[in-house]
């Protein structure tokens, strides 16, 4: 849910602005704070999409609060709008905090809605685009050439590992094993082009998300096991450091 924090120490002004916002965006979550300390507590414990900050708070400067917000990495570029009765401080505010706009008091409903429409719609558009890009990655497929004129599609997220077999590559997936004819491991990895599928051996590439156990075979080789899958892959010495680092991040089972 899109969320806004409204930092305003005048309860009546805060309620007026909140009502204006909700009259247009009824599903938006609005957090309220009447001081810098309350605001920082809310900000640190929630994900905020927009900050509306009174530039002249009673116990501190809204400008100081904005600077503290900008020093938080995840809020470095988040929409920030000042609430003010004067425009005198706004040049300083724009320079120091990279605020996006300001709202003059007393609040004009039309002006508030025009400004918020512009910023909120942009944010929602950007968020939807990010989600669409994630969906595209999740749905990405590898078209496997079984033999001349015969192809199958396999979702990349369903691939457990790939094994070189002569001039072919066997693609082991949750749905079955498919032999991609006349292709090298290097070429198939280029086609897949996915950060989860990584080379583990000159003849193997594995999906790092499905590794269940790594077990040492000798000084140069280890076995890679997959949960609920009987076949194993090989881990070569030159690829071991990278695979083990990736594996430990997932936090499963590693045998030295």
N, C-alpha and C positions, 0 to 999 in steps of 0.2 A: 504494500500500500504506500502511495506517495505521502510523504510526511513533511510538515512545516513546524518549525518552532517559532513562537511569537514571544519575543522578549521585550516586555513593556511593563514598567512599574506602576502605571496608572491603570487600575482595574477597569474603569469605565471605557477608556480608550481601547484597551485590549479587547474588551467584549464587543465593542463596535466593529473593530477590524475583523475579529473572528467571525462575527455574524455576516459581514460582507463576503468573506471568503467562502463560508459554508453555503451561502445562498446560490453560489455558482458551482462549487465543487463539494458536494455533500459527502462524498466518499473519502475525502482527504483526512488524514489523521493530523490533528493540530495539538502540539504540546505547548503549554503555557509556562512562562517563567517571569517573575517580577524582580529578579536580581541576577547578577553575574554568576554567583555560586550555584544557584538553583539551575540556571541555564547550562552551566558546564557539567553538572551532574547528569542532566537529561541527555545532553549531547554525547557524553562518553558512553552512555549505556544504551543508546538507540542509534538507528541509522536515520539521519536527517537529510532530506532532499533540498530544503530551502530554509534560509535563516532570515527572519524579519526582526531587526534589532533597533530598538530606540537608541539613537545616538547619544542621548543625554539621560542615562539611568541615574537614579538618585545616589546609589552607593558606589557607582563607578562609571567609567566612560564606556559607551557602547563601542567606541572605536578600539579601546583596549581589549574588550571581549572579542571583537572581530579579529584582532591580531592573534589572539590565543587560538581562535578557531582555525585561522589560516596556517598556524604552526602545526596543526594536526594533519598528517600526511593525507588521510582519506578525505579531508575537507578542503584541500588546497585550492580546488577549483569549483566547489559547490556554490550554487546560487546564493548570493548574499545581498540583501536589500536593507537600506537604513530607513528608519522612521524618524522624521525630523520636523521641527517648526520653522527652521531657517535653512537656507541653502549655503550659508557662509562656510560651513565646515565640509561641504561635499567634495570640493577639489582635493583636500587633504585625504578624505576618506577613499576617494577613487584611487589616488596614488598609493596609499599605504596598504589598503586591503583588497584592491581589485574588486570592489563591490560592483554589482551589475546595474543597480538603479537605486532610486530613493522614492519614498512616498511622503508627500507633504501633509502635515496636520493643519486644520481638521481634515479628516479623510473624505475624499470625494469618491463615492461608490463606483461611478463609471471609470474614473481614472485608475482606481485600484484594480478593477476587473480587467481593463485593457492591458495594464502592465503585467498582471499575474498570468493572464491568458498567454501572453507572449513567452514568458519564462517557463511556465508549467508545461505548456504544449511542446516546447522544445525539449524539455527534460524527458517527458513521456515518450516522445518520438525517438530520442536517443536510447532510452531504456528498451523500447520495443526492438530497435535495430540490433542492440546487443543480444537480446534474447533470440532474435531470428538467426543471428550468426552462430550462436551456440547450438540452436536446433539443426542448422545446416551441418555443423561438425558431427553432431550425434547421428545424423542420418546418412553420413557419407558412406558410399559403397565402393567396393572394388569389383570391377567386371572381370571375371576369370575366364580365360579362353581354355576350355577343356580340350578341344581339338578344332580343326578347321570347320567353321560354320556353327560351332556349338559354344555357347557362352552361358555363364550363370552369374548371378549377383550375390555378393556376400557383404553384409554390413561390417564395416571395419571394427566397430565396437564389439563384434562377436568373434573376432579372430583371437585365438589363444596363442598360436605360434605358427611359424612358417619354416619348412625344412627343405633344403635343396636335395633333390633326388635325380642324379645325372644331369640332364639338360632341362629338367623340369623343377618346379617348386610345388610342394604339397602344402596347401593352406588348411590348417586345422582350425575348425570353428565349432561353435556350440551346435550348429546344425548339420555338421558332417565334415568330411575331409574332401577337398577338391584339389585336383592336380592341374596346375597352370602349366600348359605345355610350352616348351621352348622359351624360357625366360630365366634370367639370372636373378639372384637375390638382390643385387644392387638395383636392377631395373624395377623389380616389384616394390621395393621400398620407395623408390622415386614415384611410382604410381600411387602408392598408399599415401605418402607424404603426411604422416600423422605422428605426433610426438609420443603417443603411447606405444607405438610399435618400434622397437629398437633392436639393433643387431646384438646378438649375444655370442656369436661364433661365426667362423667363415661360412658355415652352412646353415645357420639358424638365426631367426629374428623372433622376438617374443613380445607379447602384450604385457607390459610391466604391471598392469592392474590385476592380472590373474595369476601371478607367481605366488605359489603357496609355500614352497620350500626350496632352498638352495643347499645342495649337499656336495662336499668335496669328494672327487674321485681320485685324483692324484695331484701332483704339483701344477699341472697345466690345465686340468679339466675339472668341471663340476657338473652335476646334474641339476636341472631346473624342473621342479614338480608343479603341477597345476591341480587345484582342488577339484575333486570329483572327475578327474580325467586320467586315464591309465597311462597314456603316452607321456614321455619326458622329452625335454630339449637339452642341448648341451650349452655350457657356458665356458668359453675359451678364456685363457689367461689375459689376453690383451683387452678383452671387453669386461673383465670381472669388476674392476673398480667402479665403472659407470653403472653397471647393472646393480651391484650391491648398494650403491648410494641411493638409486631410485627405489630399490626394494625396501630399504630401511625406512624411507619416508612413508611408504604405505604401512609399514609396521606389522609384518606378519612373522614368518618363521625362517631364520637363517642359521644354517649349520656351517661352521668354519671348516 
